[in-house]
Amino acid sequence: MKKTILLLFFVGVTFSNAQESSINDLYDYDIEERLNELGIELTEPKEPKTFKISLAVKSGNMLYLSGNLPFSKAKNYTGKLGKDLTAEEGYKAARLVAINHLSTLKLYLGDLNKVEKIVKVLGMVNSDPNFTDQSKVMNGFSDLMFEVFGERGLHARSAVGMAAIPFNGACEIEMIVQIKEE
């Protein structure tokens, strides 16, 4: 009986250590250095003053990011996909939103290495009624999250068409992120 208990204890400890090891393997590079390698420059996001909302809200070890638009000092993507913009332009727009979200994460966390997992993404694409490539547009966001975070960047996702997006943005994207507990 004692041998069985010891064996179960040993198997449990070994399994626990294996799980911890596989989790630690996810963090084998610095995210800030990875951004430099990819040539991505983050911006300084500003909290909206005209709305009673926050760019991000923390609850437990989850960070919920508000919808973000494909706007920057260098480029704004506006218009309807399938009418004013191609799916390729939409891909670039979603990629810009991903950079905007990384900037928000940096502002709130101070260190992007605190990101444990990109959990869920909701992509709303400003679409002409006949446009059905919302998933191709959203790949711009998802691809960048994987480029930056590797396996931590794989996420559940929804990509839907919308009749309109605020400020005529090409897309609006929300994100839920699991962060390391302090």
N, C-alpha and C positions, 0 to 999 in steps of 0.2 A: 504494500500500500504506500509506504513512504517513497519507494522508488518511482511509483506512478506519479505521485504528487510532485516529486522533484523533476521528473521528466516533463510533466505539464508546465511547471514553472519555467524550466529551461526553454522549452519551445515557445512559451509566451514571451519571455524576455528577448529571445532571438527574433521572433516575429516583430515585436515592438521596435527593436533596434533596426531591423531591416526596413520597416516603414519609415522610421525617422531618417535613415540614410537616404531612402529614395526621395523624401521630402527635401532634405538638405541638398541633394543633387540638383534640384531646381534652381538653386541660388549660387551657381558656380561662376557667375560673372556679374559685374557691376552694371546696372541699368543705365546710369549716367554715361559711362564709357560707351555703352552700346549705342546710345543716342548720338554721341559724337561720331562713331563709326558710320552710322547711317546718314550723317549730315543733317540731323534734325535739330532745329533750334526752337526752344520753347519760348512762349510769350508770357507776358504778365497779365493774367486774367483779372478782370475787375468785377466785383460784386455788382449786380444790377441795382441801381438806386431808384428806378421808377417802379419796380415791382417788389412786393413783399415776399421774396424768395431768396434762397441761398444757392450758390453754385454746387454745393455739396453738403450732405447731412450725414453725420456719423451715428450709427446705432450699433452698439456692441463692437464687433470686429468687421462690420460692413460699412462701406461708404457708398452712398447713393448720389450719383451725379445727375444734376438737372440736364434737360435737353440742351444741346449745344449746336450751333449753326456753323456752316462753312465760310466763316468770315475771318479775315486777318488784315493786317495793315497792307500786305502785298497783294492779296487777291480775295475777291468775294465771288462765290458761286450762287447765282440767283436764277430763278426760272424753273419751268416745268421740264422734267425729264421726258423725252420722247417728243417734245415740241421745241423747246428753247435749247435744250442740252442733250448731248448723246450719253449713252451709258458709260463711255470712257471718261467723259467730263464729270459725270456723277461719281465715278470711282475716285477721281481726284478730289472731289468735294468731300466725300466721306473720309478720305485719308486726312484731309485738312481738319475735319471734326475730330478725328483721332488725336491729332497733334494738340488741338485745343483742349481735349480731355486730359492728355498727359500733362499739359500746363496746369490745369486745375488740380490734378493729383499732386503735382510738385508743390503747388501753393499750399494745399491742405496738409500734406504729409511731411513736407520738407525734404524727403528722401524717397525716391521712387523704388528703392530696394525694399521698402515696407509693403509693397504690393505682393500679396500671396497668390492671388488668383483673380483674373477677370472672370466674373461669374455669369453675368447676363447683359445682353445688349439689345436695345430696342431701336430699330432704325425706321424712321418715317420719311418716305421719299416723296417729294413734291412731284406728282405724276400726272401726265396727260392720261385721260381715261383708257387709251389703247396701249399704254406702256406697261409691260409686264416683267421687266428685268430689274426689279427692285433688289433682288439678291445679288446681281452683278454689281450694282452700285455699292451695296453694303460690304462687298468683298474688299473695297478700299479701306474700310475701317478694320475689318477682321484681319486682313493680311498684315497691316501695320502692327496690330497688337501682338500677332504671332512673331513678327520680325523683332520686336522690342523685347517681349517677355518670354519667348519660346513657349514651352508647354503651359506655362502660367497664363499665357495669352489666349489659349483656346477657351471658348465660351459658348454658352447657349445664346441663340439669337433669333430675333424676329425681324423680318423686313417687310414693311407694308407700304402701299401707296396711299397718298393723301391728296385731297382736292386742293389743299393750300397749306403752306407752312408760314409761320410768322416772318415778316420782312421779306417774303418771297424767296426764302432760302431754298436751295436745291434739296436739302435734307435737314432733318433734326434727329439727333441721336442721344439717347439716354444710356447710362452704364451703371452697373452695380459691381463693386469691387470688394473682395475680401482682403483685409489688411492684417499685418502681423500685430498681435496684441503686445502692448507695451509692458 
